[in-house]
């Protein structure tokens, strides 16, 4: 059995179990890296989405402003027309 020293404690682990634990930790690290990459991609997509929504909002506000101006112009026309 291998011995791992932890201050104040001794832990005994069978060599084959130790290797299994290392393999499991490697697999866990790989999954964690994949999760981080997925999260980064989601954040990137969210940023793109927010930018696109801002563009849509600006376009809608611009159209609204133009319609208000047209509407105002139509109702304030010269009464002799």
Backbone torsions as a table, in degrees:
resi	resn	phi	psi	omega
1	UNK	NA	140.7	175.1
2	UNK	-84.0	153.7	178.5
3	UNK	-119.8	128.9	176.6
4	UNK	-107.2	126.8	-178.7
5	UNK	-91.7	120.3	172.4
6	UNK	-118.9	130.9	-176.8
7	UNK	-46.2	119.9	177.9
8	UNK	84.2	-8.8	-176.8
9	UNK	-136.5	149.0	173.4
10	UNK	-120.7	131.8	179.2
11	UNK	-121.0	131.2	179.2
12	UNK	-108.9	130.5	-178.2
13	UNK	-135.8	136.5	176.2
14	UNK	-65.6	144.5	-176.1
15	UNK	-56.3	-45.4	-179.6
16	UNK	-65.9	-34.6	176.7
17	UNK	-69.2	-36.5	178.4
18	UNK	-61.9	-44.3	178.5
19	UNK	-65.1	-38.9	176.7
20	UNK	-62.0	-41.0	178.5
21	UNK	-63.9	-43.3	177.8
22	UNK	-61.4	-42.7	177.7
23	UNK	-62.2	-41.8	178.9
24	UNK	-64.2	-41.7	178.0
25	UNK	-64.5	-38.6	176.0
26	UNK	-62.9	-44.2	179.2
27	UNK	-64.2	-40.0	178.5
28	UNK	-63.6	-41.5	178.2
29	UNK	-63.6	-41.9	177.7
30	UNK	-61.1	-44.2	179.2
31	UNK	-64.4	-38.9	178.4
32	UNK	-64.4	-42.2	177.1
33	UNK	-62.3	-41.5	177.3
34	UNK	-63.3	-40.5	179.0
35	UNK	-64.1	-40.9	177.9
36	UNK	-63.5	-42.6	179.4
37	UNK	-63.8	-41.7	178.3
38	UNK	-63.5	-43.5	178.5
39	UNK	-62.4	-42.0	177.3
40	UNK	-61.1	-41.5	178.9
41	UNK	-64.7	-42.0	178.7
42	UNK	-62.8	-42.9	178.3
43	UNK	-61.9	-41.8	179.0
44	UNK	-62.8	-45.2	178.5
45	UNK	-63.3	-39.0	179.1
46	UNK	-63.8	-41.9	178.2
47	UNK	-62.8	-44.6	177.1
48	UNK	-60.3	-42.6	179.9
49	UNK	-62.8	-45.3	179.9
50	UNK	-61.7	-39.4	177.9
51	UNK	-64.0	-44.9	179.3
52	UNK	-63.3	-41.9	178.7
53	UNK	-63.6	-38.4	176.9
54	UNK	-63.3	-40.6	177.3
55	UNK	-62.7	-43.2	178.2
56	UNK	-62.2	-44.8	-179.4
57	UNK	-61.6	-43.8	178.4
58	UNK	-61.9	-41.1	178.6
59	UNK	-63.9	-44.3	179.5
60	UNK	-63.2	-43.1	178.8
61	UNK	-64.2	-38.2	178.0
62	UNK	-64.4	-44.5	177.9
63	UNK	-63.0	-42.7	179.1
64	UNK	-60.2	-44.9	179.3
65	UNK	-61.5	-43.1	179.1
66	UNK	-65.2	-40.5	178.5
67	UNK	-65.5	-40.0	176.9
68	UNK	-61.2	-44.3	179.2
69	UNK	-62.7	-45.1	179.2
70	UNK	-62.3	-45.6	-179.5
71	UNK	-61.6	-44.4	179.3
72	UNK	-62.8	-44.1	179.6
73	UNK	-62.6	-40.8	-179.1
74	UNK	-65.4	-38.7	-177.5
75	UNK	-85.1	-14.5	179.7
76	UNK	-105.5	21.7	-177.7
77	UNK	-70.0	166.5	-178.7
78	UNK	-64.2	125.6	-177.9
79	UNK	-62.8	-17.2	-179.6
80	UNK	-82.6	-4.2	-178.2
81	UNK	-81.5	NA	NA
